[in-house]
Amino acid sequence: MKEIKLEICIHSLQYEELTPQDRELIDKAKEATSRSYAPYSKFSVGAAALLKNGVIVTGTNQENAAYPSGLCAERTTLFYANSQYPDQAVLTLAIAARNEAGYLDTPIPPCGACRQVLLETEQRYHQPMRILLYGEKAIYEVNGTKDLLPLSFGGEFLTK
């Protein structure tokens, strides 16, 4: 048997260490949480995407009593960006979450379905997307979806 080891690199930063542009993106993701529709979980997520043309778009999680019918903030944001700016790559995606007590101390990662959409967005534009995961005590910087979704399934498998 052969063992394969996968390594990922995630940077843990403080808000003060971010560039002004990254701080703006985090702030917009945090602000977006106030527009979340989360009457069941009380778990509000906001996302902000910086596009190649400098435009920032935001989105939030949208719940539904039939839980599978809701949508996460990451997918809401990326689907909006891809439909309104189809020729603009997403350079960075920031994600923030809060519950009734406030913003979470530790960053939350995207769910599996969102990770797959992030991967597809990267493949669509042929470039990795930086991901900033906000937490009150740390902000994680991930330099592409491959670090969130190792051994990922993409369109390249459908053409082999």
C-alpha positions in Angstrom: 0.0 0.0 0.0 1.2 3.5 -0.8 0.4 6.4 1.4 -0.4 9.8 -0.2 -0.1 12.9 2.1 -1.9 16.0 1.2 -0.7 19.4 2.6 -2.7 22.6 2.7 -1.6 26.0 3.8 -4.0 28.3 5.7 -2.7 31.6 7.1 -4.2 32.8 10.4 -4.4 36.6 10.5 -5.7 39.4 12.7 -7.9 42.1 11.2 -5.1 44.7 11.6 -2.8 42.6 9.4 -5.2 42.7 6.4 -4.8 45.1 3.6 -7.3 48.0 3.4 -9.0 46.2 0.5 -9.3 42.9 2.4 -10.7 44.8 5.5 -13.3 46.4 3.3 -14.3 42.9 1.9 -14.5 41.5 5.5 -16.6 44.5 6.6 -19.0 44.0 3.7 -19.4 40.3 4.5 -20.0 41.1 8.1 -22.5 43.8 7.2 -24.3 41.4 4.8 -25.1 39.1 7.7 -27.7 41.6 8.8 -29.6 40.9 5.6 -29.6 37.1 6.1 -32.9 35.3 6.3 -32.4 32.8 9.0 -35.6 32.5 11.1 -35.0 28.8 11.9 -31.3 28.4 12.7 -30.7 32.0 13.8 -27.3 31.5 12.1 -26.6 34.4 9.8 -23.9 34.2 7.1 -22.7 36.9 4.8 -20.3 36.8 1.9 -18.6 39.4 -0.2 -16.8 38.7 -3.5 -14.2 41.0 -5.0 -14.4 40.8 -8.8 -11.5 41.4 -11.2 -13.1 44.7 -12.3 -13.0 45.9 -8.7 -16.7 45.5 -8.1 -17.8 43.9 -4.7 -21.0 41.9 -4.6 -22.5 40.5 -1.5 -25.0 37.8 -0.6 -26.5 36.0 2.5 -27.9 32.7 3.5 -31.6 32.3 2.8 -33.4 29.7 4.8 -36.7 27.9 4.1 -38.8 25.7 6.3 -38.1 22.9 3.8 -34.4 23.0 4.7 -33.0 21.7 1.5 -34.7 24.6 -0.3 -32.5 27.3 1.3 -29.2 28.6 0.0 -25.9 29.4 1.6 -24.4 32.9 1.5 -21.4 31.7 -0.6 -23.5 30.3 -3.3 -25.9 33.2 -3.3 -23.0 35.6 -3.7 -21.2 33.6 -6.4 -24.3 32.8 -8.4 -25.2 36.6 -8.4 -21.6 37.5 -9.4 -21.5 34.9 -12.2 -24.9 35.9 -13.6 -24.4 39.7 -13.4 -20.7 39.9 -14.3 -20.1 36.7 -16.4 -16.8 38.0 -17.7 -15.3 38.9 -14.4 -13.3 36.4 -12.3 -13.8 36.4 -8.5 -10.5 37.3 -7.0 -11.4 37.0 -3.3 -14.4 35.8 -1.4 -14.9 36.8 2.3 -17.3 34.9 4.6 -18.5 36.0 8.0 -21.1 34.4 10.4 -22.9 35.3 13.5 -25.6 33.9 15.8 -27.8 35.6 18.3 -24.8 36.2 20.6 -22.8 38.0 17.9 -20.0 37.1 15.4 -18.3 33.8 16.0 -14.9 33.7 17.6 -13.5 31.2 15.1 -14.0 31.3 11.3 -16.6 29.0 9.7 -15.6 27.0 6.6 -18.0 26.7 3.6 -20.1 23.6 3.4 -19.3 20.8 0.9 -21.9 22.1 -1.7 -20.4 25.6 -1.5 -16.9 24.2 -1.8 -17.9 22.5 -5.0 -19.4 25.8 -6.4 -16.2 27.7 -5.4 -14.2 25.1 -7.3 -16.4 25.4 -10.4 -16.1 29.2 -10.2 -12.3 28.9 -10.2 -12.4 26.5 -13.1 -14.7 28.8 -15.0 -12.2 31.7 -14.8 -9.1 29.6 -14.9 -7.7 31.0 -11.7 -7.7 30.3 -8.0 -9.9 32.4 -5.7 -8.6 33.7 -2.3 -10.9 32.9 0.5 -11.1 34.9 3.7 -12.9 33.3 6.6 -13.8 35.8 9.4 -13.7 35.0 13.1 -13.5 37.6 15.9 -10.2 35.9 17.2 -8.7 35.0 13.8 -9.2 35.4 10.1 -8.2 32.4 7.9 -6.7 33.1 4.5 -7.0 30.2 2.0 -5.3 30.6 -1.4 -7.7 28.6 -3.4 -10.5 26.0 -3.2 -8.0 23.1 -3.7 -6.9 23.7 -0.1 -10.6 23.5 1.1 -11.5 20.6 -1.2 -8.5 18.3 -1.8 -9.1 15.4 -4.2 -11.9 17.5 -5.7 -14.2 16.5 -8.6 -14.3 18.9 -11.5 -15.4 19.2 -15.1 -12.1 17.7 -16.3 -13.3 14.2 -15.2 -16.4 14.5 -17.4 -14.3 14.8 -20.6 -11.9 11.9 -20.0 
